[in-house]
Amino acid sequence: MESIRNFTGNKTLDEKTLEPILDTLQKELQSRNVANDVATKIITNLRLLLKDKKTSNFTSVYSHVKSSLFTAVKTIMTFERNIDLINDALD
């Protein structure tokens, strides 16, 4: 994560800028025992969220990646449909 902090704000995040960041993040997720398919899904979502985005003047790329990471994980963790266990048990 330290390499992400080195990038400054007011940048357009293109594939060239994102690739080393996302590679580092994927290795970090795998070193923390995140399942390979989940880590890949997170990185894919981040790539979609961050590509061609412009960071604010006083916002670091790190904070932009961090907030996008939160969004990506939230998307993965959110159920696509409502789960009603009582209704399912009665059916």
Jmol script that loads the backbone (N, CA, C; Angstrom):
load data "model"
ATOM      1  N   MET A   1       0.823  -1.195   0.000  1.00  0.00           N
ATOM      2  CA  MET A   1       0.000   0.000   0.000  1.00  0.00           C
ATOM      3  C   MET A   1       0.867   1.258   0.000  1.00  0.00           C
ATOM      4  N   GLU A   2       2.093   1.143   0.416  1.00  0.00           N
ATOM      5  CA  GLU A   2       2.960   2.305   0.478  1.00  0.00           C
ATOM      6  C   GLU A   2       3.216   2.902  -0.903  1.00  0.00           C
ATOM      7  N   SER A   3       3.292   2.063  -1.929  1.00  0.00           N
ATOM      8  CA  SER A   3       3.553   2.581  -3.276  1.00  0.00           C
ATOM      9  C   SER A   3       2.391   3.420  -3.784  1.00  0.00           C
ATOM     10  N   ILE A   4       1.185   3.150  -3.308  1.00  0.00           N
ATOM     11  CA  ILE A   4       0.009   3.917  -3.722  1.00  0.00           C
ATOM     12  C   ILE A   4       0.101   5.345  -3.173  1.00  0.00           C
ATOM     13  N   ARG A   5       0.646   5.504  -1.995  1.00  0.00           N
ATOM     14  CA  ARG A   5       0.725   6.814  -1.352  1.00  0.00           C
ATOM     15  C   ARG A   5       1.650   7.776  -2.101  1.00  0.00           C
ATOM     16  N   ASN A   6       2.558   7.257  -2.908  1.00  0.00           N
ATOM     17  CA  ASN A   6       3.540   8.100  -3.581  1.00  0.00           C
ATOM     18  C   ASN A   6       2.955   8.915  -4.722  1.00  0.00           C
ATOM     19  N   PHE A   7       1.805   8.548  -5.225  1.00  0.00           N
ATOM     20  CA  PHE A   7       1.198   9.278  -6.327  1.00  0.00           C
ATOM     21  C   PHE A   7       0.476  10.511  -5.799  1.00  0.00           C
ATOM     22  N   THR A   8       0.564  11.609  -6.538  1.00  0.00           N
ATOM     23  CA  THR A   8      -0.069  12.848  -6.093  1.00  0.00           C
ATOM     24  C   THR A   8      -1.434  13.019  -6.737  1.00  0.00           C
ATOM     25  N   GLY A   9      -2.174  14.024  -6.276  1.00  0.00           N
ATOM     26  CA  GLY A   9      -3.502  14.294  -6.800  1.00  0.00           C
ATOM     27  C   GLY A   9      -3.452  15.026  -8.127  1.00  0.00           C
ATOM     28  N   ASN A  10      -4.628  15.405  -8.609  1.00  0.00           N
ATOM     29  CA  ASN A  10      -4.810  16.112  -9.866  1.00  0.00           C
ATOM     30  C   ASN A  10      -4.239  15.325 -11.047  1.00  0.00           C
ATOM     31  N   LYS A  11      -4.549  14.051 -11.072  1.00  0.00           N
ATOM     32  CA  LYS A  11      -4.107  13.166 -12.145  1.00  0.00           C
ATOM     33  C   LYS A  11      -5.311  12.486 -12.764  1.00  0.00           C
ATOM     34  N   THR A  12      -5.184  12.156 -14.020  1.00  0.00           N
ATOM     35  CA  THR A  12      -6.168  11.302 -14.657  1.00  0.00           C
ATOM     36  C   THR A  12      -5.644   9.880 -14.556  1.00  0.00           C
ATOM     37  N   LEU A  13      -6.444   9.024 -13.994  1.00  0.00           N
ATOM     38  CA  LEU A  13      -6.014   7.650 -13.756  1.00  0.00           C
ATOM     39  C   LEU A  13      -6.208   6.825 -15.021  1.00  0.00           C
ATOM     40  N   ASP A  14      -5.127   6.600 -15.722  1.00  0.00           N
ATOM     41  CA  ASP A  14      -5.190   5.786 -16.925  1.00  0.00           C
ATOM     42  C   ASP A  14      -4.649   4.390 -16.618  1.00  0.00           C
ATOM     43  N   GLU A  15      -4.677   3.524 -17.606  1.00  0.00           N
ATOM     44  CA  GLU A  15      -4.245   2.135 -17.421  1.00  0.00           C
ATOM     45  C   GLU A  15      -2.788   2.059 -16.974  1.00  0.00           C
ATOM     46  N   LYS A  16      -1.959   2.933 -17.513  1.00  0.00           N
ATOM     47  CA  LYS A  16      -0.528   2.943 -17.171  1.00  0.00           C
ATOM     48  C   LYS A  16      -0.315   3.291 -15.698  1.00  0.00           C
ATOM     49  N   THR A  17      -1.094   4.227 -15.193  1.00  0.00           N
ATOM     50  CA  THR A  17      -1.005   4.619 -13.784  1.00  0.00           C
ATOM     51  C   THR A  17      -1.599   3.561 -12.872  1.00  0.00           C
ATOM     52  N   LEU A  18      -2.703   2.962 -13.301  1.00  0.00           N
ATOM     53  CA  LEU A  18      -3.416   2.008 -12.451  1.00  0.00           C
ATOM     54  C   LEU A  18      -2.739   0.646 -12.350  1.00  0.00           C
ATOM     55  N   GLU A  19      -2.088   0.211 -13.404  1.00  0.00           N
ATOM     56  CA  GLU A  19      -1.567  -1.157 -13.443  1.00  0.00           C
ATOM     57  C   GLU A  19      -0.643  -1.507 -12.268  1.00  0.00           C
ATOM     58  N   PRO A  20       0.392  -0.689 -11.962  1.00  0.00           N
ATOM     59  CA  PRO A  20       1.238  -1.053 -10.819  1.00  0.00           C
ATOM     60  C   PRO A  20       0.496  -0.997  -9.485  1.00  0.00           C
ATOM     61  N   ILE A  21      -0.439  -0.061  -9.378  1.00  0.00           N
ATOM     62  CA  ILE A  21      -1.214   0.064  -8.137  1.00  0.00           C
ATOM     63  C   ILE A  21      -2.084  -1.171  -7.940  1.00  0.00           C
ATOM     64  N   LEU A  22      -2.794  -1.579  -8.987  1.00  0.00           N
ATOM     65  CA  LEU A  22      -3.697  -2.720  -8.878  1.00  0.00           C
ATOM     66  C   LEU A  22      -2.937  -4.027  -8.714  1.00  0.00           C
ATOM     67  N   ASP A  23      -1.762  -4.148  -9.339  1.00  0.00           N
ATOM     68  CA  ASP A  23      -0.934  -5.341  -9.142  1.00  0.00           C
ATOM     69  C   ASP A  23      -0.482  -5.458  -7.693  1.00  0.00           C
ATOM     70  N   THR A  24      -0.039  -4.335  -7.139  1.00  0.00           N
ATOM     71  CA  THR A  24       0.390  -4.316  -5.738  1.00  0.00           C
ATOM     72  C   THR A  24      -0.771  -4.654  -4.810  1.00  0.00           C
ATOM     73  N   LEU A  25      -1.916  -4.083  -5.088  1.00  0.00           N
ATOM     74  CA  LEU A  25      -3.096  -4.335  -4.262  1.00  0.00           C
ATOM     75  C   LEU A  25      -3.532  -5.789  -4.347  1.00  0.00           C
ATOM     76  N   GLN A  26      -3.484  -6.381  -5.540  1.00  0.00           N
ATOM     77  CA  GLN A  26      -3.867  -7.784  -5.674  1.00  0.00           C
ATOM     78  C   GLN A  26      -2.924  -8.683  -4.877  1.00  0.00           C
ATOM     79  N   LYS A  27      -1.635  -8.414  -4.924  1.00  0.00           N
ATOM     80  CA  LYS A  27      -0.665  -9.189  -4.136  1.00  0.00           C
ATOM     81  C   LYS A  27      -0.917  -9.016  -2.645  1.00  0.00           C
ATOM     82  N   GLU A  28      -1.258  -7.800  -2.258  1.00  0.00           N
ATOM     83  CA  GLU A  28      -1.557  -7.532  -0.844  1.00  0.00           C
ATOM     84  C   GLU A  28      -2.800  -8.302  -0.392  1.00  0.00           C
ATOM     85  N   LEU A  29      -3.837  -8.315  -1.224  1.00  0.00           N
ATOM     86  CA  LEU A  29      -5.055  -9.055  -0.880  1.00  0.00           C
ATOM     87  C   LEU A  29      -4.757 -10.546  -0.758  1.00  0.00           C
ATOM     88  N   GLN A  30      -3.967 -11.084  -1.676  1.00  0.00           N
ATOM     89  CA  GLN A  30      -3.640 -12.503  -1.637  1.00  0.00           C
ATOM     90  C   GLN A  30      -2.766 -12.843  -0.426  1.00  0.00           C
ATOM     91  N   SER A  31      -1.895 -11.926  -0.039  1.00  0.00           N
ATOM     92  CA  SER A  31      -1.054 -12.176   1.141  1.00  0.00           C
ATOM     93  C   SER A  31      -1.875 -12.143   2.428  1.00  0.00           C
ATOM     94  N   ARG A  32      -3.050 -11.527   2.351  1.00  0.00           N
ATOM     95  CA  ARG A  32      -3.947 -11.457   3.517  1.00  0.00           C
ATOM     96  C   ARG A  32      -5.033 -12.532   3.466  1.00  0.00           C
ATOM     97  N   ASN A  33      -4.786 -13.566   2.670  1.00  0.00           N
ATOM     98  CA  ASN A  33      -5.670 -14.740   2.563  1.00  0.00           C
ATOM     99  C   ASN A  33      -7.044 -14.430   1.979  1.00  0.00           C
ATOM    100  N   VAL A  34      -7.111 -13.446   1.094  1.00  0.00           N
ATOM    101  CA  VAL A  34      -8.346 -13.195   0.360  1.00  0.00           C
ATOM    102  C   VAL A  34      -8.374 -14.197  -0.794  1.00  0.00           C
ATOM    103  N   ALA A  35      -9.492 -14.851  -0.976  1.00  0.00           N
ATOM    104  CA  ALA A  35      -9.614 -15.852  -2.042  1.00  0.00           C
ATOM    105  C   ALA A  35      -9.253 -15.239  -3.392  1.00  0.00           C
ATOM    106  N   ASN A  36      -8.618 -16.046  -4.235  1.00  0.00           N
ATOM    107  CA  ASN A  36      -8.137 -15.574  -5.534  1.00  0.00           C
ATOM    108  C   ASN A  36      -9.253 -14.985  -6.390  1.00  0.00           C
ATOM    109  N   ASP A  37     -10.401 -15.668  -6.457  1.00  0.00           N
ATOM    110  CA  ASP A  37     -11.494 -15.157  -7.292  1.00  0.00           C
ATOM    111  C   ASP A  37     -12.084 -13.867  -6.722  1.00  0.00           C
ATOM    112  N   VAL A  38     -12.123 -13.738  -5.404  1.00  0.00           N
ATOM    113  CA  VAL A  38     -12.625 -12.512  -4.778  1.00  0.00           C
ATOM    114  C   VAL A  38     -11.643 -11.359  -5.028  1.00  0.00           C
ATOM    115  N   ALA A  39     -10.353 -11.631  -4.879  1.00  0.00           N
ATOM    116  CA  ALA A  39      -9.341 -10.600  -5.131  1.00  0.00           C
ATOM    117  C   ALA A  39      -9.405 -10.131  -6.583  1.00  0.00           C
ATOM    118  N   THR A  40      -9.572 -11.063  -7.511  1.00  0.00           N
ATOM    119  CA  THR A  40      -9.674 -10.710  -8.926  1.00  0.00           C
ATOM    120  C   THR A  40     -10.913  -9.869  -9.186  1.00  0.00           C
ATOM    121  N   LYS A  41     -12.016 -10.224  -8.535  1.00  0.00           N
ATOM    122  CA  LYS A  41     -13.258  -9.469  -8.707  1.00  0.00           C
ATOM    123  C   LYS A  41     -13.115  -8.047  -8.152  1.00  0.00           C
ATOM    124  N   ILE A  42     -12.441  -7.911  -7.023  1.00  0.00           N
ATOM    125  CA  ILE A  42     -12.211  -6.592  -6.429  1.00  0.00           C
ATOM    126  C   ILE A  42     -11.358  -5.745  -7.366  1.00  0.00           C
ATOM    127  N   ILE A  43     -10.290  -6.330  -7.888  1.00  0.00           N
ATOM    128  CA  ILE A  43      -9.395  -5.596  -8.785  1.00  0.00           C
ATOM    129  C   ILE A  43     -10.121  -5.201 -10.071  1.00  0.00           C
ATOM    130  N   THR A  44     -10.945  -6.093 -10.598  1.00  0.00           N
ATOM    131  CA  THR A  44     -11.715  -5.786 -11.807  1.00  0.00           C
ATOM    132  C   THR A  44     -12.674  -4.627 -11.548  1.00  0.00           C
ATOM    133  N   ASN A  45     -13.370  -4.676 -10.410  1.00  0.00           N
ATOM    134  CA  ASN A  45     -14.289  -3.587 -10.057  1.00  0.00           C
ATOM    135  C   ASN A  45     -13.533  -2.270  -9.874  1.00  0.00           C
ATOM    136  N   LEU A  46     -12.380  -2.332  -9.235  1.00  0.00           N
ATOM    137  CA  LEU A  46     -11.579  -1.118  -9.053  1.00  0.00           C
ATOM    138  C   LEU A  46     -11.131  -0.547 -10.389  1.00  0.00           C
ATOM    139  N   ARG A  47     -10.715  -1.422 -11.286  1.00  0.00           N
ATOM    140  CA  ARG A  47     -10.276  -0.962 -12.611  1.00  0.00           C
ATOM    141  C   ARG A  47     -11.412  -0.208 -13.311  1.00  0.00           C
ATOM    142  N   LEU A  48     -12.624  -0.751 -13.206  1.00  0.00           N
ATOM    143  CA  LEU A  48     -13.778  -0.100 -13.832  1.00  0.00           C
ATOM    144  C   LEU A  48     -14.114   1.226 -13.154  1.00  0.00           C
ATOM    145  N   LEU A  49     -14.010   1.259 -11.825  1.00  0.00           N
ATOM    146  CA  LEU A  49     -14.340   2.476 -11.083  1.00  0.00           C
ATOM    147  C   LEU A  49     -13.309   3.585 -11.275  1.00  0.00           C
ATOM    148  N   LEU A  50     -12.041   3.212 -11.445  1.00  0.00           N
ATOM    149  CA  LEU A  50     -10.973   4.202 -11.439  1.00  0.00           C
ATOM    150  C   LEU A  50     -10.490   4.642 -12.818  1.00  0.00           C
ATOM    151  N   LYS A  51     -10.675   3.809 -13.818  1.00  0.00           N
ATOM    152  CA  LYS A  51     -10.115   4.119 -15.131  1.00  0.00           C
ATOM    153  C   LYS A  51     -10.695   5.424 -15.678  1.00  0.00           C
ATOM    154  N   ASP A  52      -9.796   6.288 -16.127  1.00  0.00           N
ATOM    155  CA  ASP A  52     -10.116   7.592 -16.719  1.00  0.00           C
ATOM    156  C   ASP A  52     -10.778   8.565 -15.743  1.00  0.00           C
ATOM    157  N   LYS A  53     -10.656   8.316 -14.448  1.00  0.00           N
ATOM    158  CA  LYS A  53     -11.160   9.258 -13.446  1.00  0.00           C
ATOM    159  C   LYS A  53     -10.066  10.262 -13.131  1.00  0.00           C
ATOM    160  N   LYS A  54     -10.459  11.484 -12.848  1.00  0.00           N
ATOM    161  CA  LYS A  54      -9.499  12.519 -12.481  1.00  0.00           C
ATOM    162  C   LYS A  54      -9.608  12.779 -10.991  1.00  0.00           C
ATOM    163  N   THR A  55      -8.473  12.768 -10.323  1.00  0.00           N
ATOM    164  CA  THR A  55      -8.468  13.020  -8.886  1.00  0.00           C
ATOM    165  C   THR A  55      -8.522  14.522  -8.632  1.00  0.00           C
ATOM    166  N   SER A  56      -9.015  14.902  -7.486  1.00  0.00           N
ATOM    167  CA  SER A  56      -9.092  16.317  -7.098  1.00  0.00           C
ATOM    168  C   SER A  56      -7.690  16.860  -6.836  1.00  0.00           C
ATOM    169  N   ASN A  57      -7.585  18.182  -6.798  1.00  0.00           N
ATOM    170  CA  ASN A  57      -6.287  18.825  -6.576  1.00  0.00           C
ATOM    171  C   ASN A  57      -5.620  18.385  -5.283  1.00  0.00           C
ATOM    172  N   PHE A  58      -6.359  18.352  -4.209  1.00  0.00           N
ATOM    173  CA  PHE A  58      -5.762  18.055  -2.918  1.00  0.00           C
ATOM    174  C   PHE A  58      -6.126  16.662  -2.414  1.00  0.00           C
ATOM    175  N   THR A  59      -6.502  15.801  -3.329  1.00  0.00           N
ATOM    176  CA  THR A  59      -6.829  14.428  -2.978  1.00  0.00           C
ATOM    177  C   THR A  59      -5.764  13.521  -3.570  1.00  0.00           C
ATOM    178  N   SER A  60      -5.181  12.695  -2.736  1.00  0.00           N
ATOM    179  CA  SER A  60      -4.155  11.784  -3.234  1.00  0.00           C
ATOM    180  C   SER A  60      -4.811  10.632  -3.976  1.00  0.00           C
ATOM    181  N   VAL A  61      -4.033  10.007  -4.818  1.00  0.00           N
ATOM    182  CA  VAL A  61      -4.516   8.826  -5.521  1.00  0.00           C
ATOM    183  C   VAL A  61      -4.839   7.738  -4.504  1.00  0.00           C
ATOM    184  N   TYR A  62      -4.049   7.681  -3.430  1.00  0.00           N
ATOM    185  CA  TYR A  62      -4.276   6.692  -2.366  1.00  0.00           C
ATOM    186  C   TYR A  62      -5.686   6.816  -1.794  1.00  0.00           C
ATOM    187  N   SER A  63      -6.111   8.032  -1.453  1.00  0.00           N
ATOM    188  CA  SER A  63      -7.444   8.189  -0.864  1.00  0.00           C
ATOM    189  C   SER A  63      -8.532   7.882  -1.885  1.00  0.00           C
ATOM    190  N   HIS A  64      -8.270   8.177  -3.159  1.00  0.00           N
ATOM    191  CA  HIS A  64      -9.234   7.865  -4.215  1.00  0.00           C
ATOM    192  C   HIS A  64      -9.362   6.342  -4.389  1.00  0.00           C
ATOM    193  N   VAL A  65      -8.223   5.656  -4.367  1.00  0.00           N
ATOM    194  CA  VAL A  65      -8.230   4.192  -4.467  1.00  0.00           C
ATOM    195  C   VAL A  65      -8.909   3.590  -3.247  1.00  0.00           C
ATOM    196  N   LYS A  66      -8.647   4.145  -2.084  1.00  0.00           N
ATOM    197  CA  LYS A  66      -9.235   3.634  -0.836  1.00  0.00           C
ATOM    198  C   LYS A  66     -10.760   3.745  -0.861  1.00  0.00           C
ATOM    199  N   SER A  67     -11.283   4.889  -1.272  1.00  0.00           N
ATOM    200  CA  SER A  67     -12.742   5.038  -1.317  1.00  0.00           C
ATOM    201  C   SER A  67     -13.350   4.138  -2.400  1.00  0.00           C
ATOM    202  N   SER A  68     -12.652   3.978  -3.514  1.00  0.00           N
ATOM    203  CA  SER A  68     -13.141   3.080  -4.570  1.00  0.00           C
ATOM    204  C   SER A  68     -13.073   1.620  -4.125  1.00  0.00           C
ATOM    205  N   LEU A  69     -12.069   1.287  -3.329  1.00  0.00           N
ATOM    206  CA  LEU A  69     -11.966  -0.070  -2.783  1.00  0.00           C
ATOM    207  C   LEU A  69     -13.161  -0.367  -1.882  1.00  0.00           C
ATOM    208  N   PHE A  70     -13.536   0.602  -1.059  1.00  0.00           N
ATOM    209  CA  PHE A  70     -14.711   0.445  -0.206  1.00  0.00           C
ATOM    210  C   PHE A  70     -15.959   0.185  -1.050  1.00  0.00           C
ATOM    211  N   THR A  71     -16.117   0.953  -2.119  1.00  0.00           N
ATOM    212  CA  THR A  71     -17.270   0.792  -3.011  1.00  0.00           C
ATOM    213  C   THR A  71     -17.253  -0.583  -3.678  1.00  0.00           C
ATOM    214  N   ALA A  72     -16.084  -1.027  -4.127  1.00  0.00           N
ATOM    215  CA  ALA A  72     -15.969  -2.324  -4.802  1.00  0.00           C
ATOM    216  C   ALA A  72     -16.316  -3.469  -3.857  1.00  0.00           C
ATOM    217  N   VAL A  73     -15.808  -3.411  -2.632  1.00  0.00           N
ATOM    218  CA  VAL A  73     -16.096  -4.461  -1.652  1.00  0.00           C
ATOM    219  C   VAL A  73     -17.569  -4.439  -1.273  1.00  0.00           C
ATOM    220  N   LYS A  74     -18.130  -3.260  -1.104  1.00  0.00           N
ATOM    221  CA  LYS A  74     -19.551  -3.129  -0.772  1.00  0.00           C
ATOM    222  C   LYS A  74     -20.418  -3.735  -1.878  1.00  0.00           C
ATOM    223  N   THR A  75     -20.039  -3.500  -3.131  1.00  0.00           N
ATOM    224  CA  THR A  75     -20.774  -4.065  -4.268  1.00  0.00           C
ATOM    225  C   THR A  75     -20.740  -5.588  -4.242  1.00  0.00           C
ATOM    226  N   ILE A  76     -19.586  -6.140  -3.938  1.00  0.00           N
ATOM    227  CA  ILE A  76     -19.440  -7.598  -3.894  1.00  0.00           C
ATOM    228  C   ILE A  76     -20.229  -8.182  -2.724  1.00  0.00           C
ATOM    229  N   MET A  77     -20.244  -7.487  -1.598  1.00  0.00           N
ATOM    230  CA  MET A  77     -20.884  -8.007  -0.386  1.00  0.00           C
ATOM    231  C   MET A  77     -22.400  -7.813  -0.366  1.00  0.00           C
ATOM    232  N   THR A  78     -22.946  -6.984  -1.241  1.00  0.00           N
ATOM    233  CA  THR A  78     -24.375  -6.713  -1.257  1.00  0.00           C
ATOM    234  C   THR A  78     -25.106  -7.796  -2.041  1.00  0.00           C
ATOM    235  N   PHE A  79     -26.146  -8.321  -1.438  1.00  0.00           N
ATOM    236  CA  PHE A  79     -26.948  -9.343  -2.101  1.00  0.00           C
ATOM    237  C   PHE A  79     -27.710  -8.734  -3.269  1.00  0.00           C
ATOM    238  N   GLU A  80     -27.897  -9.520  -4.302  1.00  0.00           N
ATOM    239  CA  GLU A  80     -28.616  -9.029  -5.474  1.00  0.00           C
ATOM    240  C   GLU A  80     -30.132  -9.106  -5.292  1.00  0.00           C
ATOM    241  N   ARG A  81     -30.556  -9.859  -4.329  1.00  0.00           N
ATOM    242  CA  ARG A  81     -31.991  -9.954  -4.057  1.00  0.00           C
ATOM    243  C   ARG A  81     -32.191  -9.981  -2.551  1.00  0.00           C
ATOM    244  N   ASN A  82     -33.391  -9.648  -2.113  1.00  0.00           N
ATOM    245  CA  ASN A  82     -33.705  -9.713  -0.693  1.00  0.00           C
ATOM    246  C   ASN A  82     -33.827 -11.164  -0.261  1.00  0.00           C
ATOM    247  N   ILE A  83     -33.338 -11.437   0.923  1.00  0.00           N
ATOM    248  CA  ILE A  83     -33.419 -12.794   1.458  1.00  0.00           C
ATOM    249  C   ILE A  83     -34.400 -12.786   2.624  1.00  0.00           C
ATOM    250  N   ASP A  84     -35.443 -13.566   2.493  1.00  0.00           N
ATOM    251  CA  ASP A  84     -36.444 -13.699   3.548  1.00  0.00           C
ATOM    252  C   ASP A  84     -36.421 -15.154   3.995  1.00  0.00           C
ATOM    253  N   LEU A  85     -35.669 -15.425   5.054  1.00  0.00           N
ATOM    254  CA  LEU A  85     -35.477 -16.799   5.514  1.00  0.00           C
ATOM    255  C   LEU A  85     -36.777 -17.442   5.991  1.00  0.00           C
ATOM    256  N   ILE A  86     -37.606 -16.672   6.661  1.00  0.00           N
ATOM    257  CA  ILE A  86     -38.868 -17.230   7.162  1.00  0.00           C
ATOM    258  C   ILE A  86     -39.766 -17.617   5.989  1.00  0.00           C
ATOM    259  N   ASN A  87     -39.881 -16.747   5.033  1.00  0.00           N
ATOM    260  CA  ASN A  87     -40.703 -17.043   3.860  1.00  0.00           C
ATOM    261  C   ASN A  87     -40.154 -18.253   3.102  1.00  0.00           C
ATOM    262  N   ASP A  88     -38.824 -18.323   2.945  1.00  0.00           N
ATOM    263  CA  ASP A  88     -38.205 -19.461   2.265  1.00  0.00           C
ATOM    264  C   ASP A  88     -38.427 -20.760   3.025  1.00  0.00           C
ATOM    265  N   ALA A  89     -38.420 -20.695   4.363  1.00  0.00           N
ATOM    266  CA  ALA A  89     -38.622 -21.891   5.186  1.00  0.00           C
ATOM    267  C   ALA A  89     -40.060 -22.385   5.096  1.00  0.00           C
ATOM    268  N   LEU A  90     -41.010 -21.460   4.962  1.00  0.00           N
ATOM    269  CA  LEU A  90     -42.415 -21.849   4.885  1.00  0.00           C
ATOM    270  C   LEU A  90     -42.812 -22.393   3.522  1.00  0.00           C
ATOM    271  N   ASP A  91     -42.026 -22.076   2.496  1.00  0.00           N
ATOM    272  CA  ASP A  91     -42.345 -22.547   1.137  1.00  0.00           C
ATOM    273  C   ASP A  91     -41.947 -23.958   0.915  1.00  0.00           C
TER     274      ASP A  91
END
end "model"
wireframe off; spacefill off
backbone 0.3
color backbone group
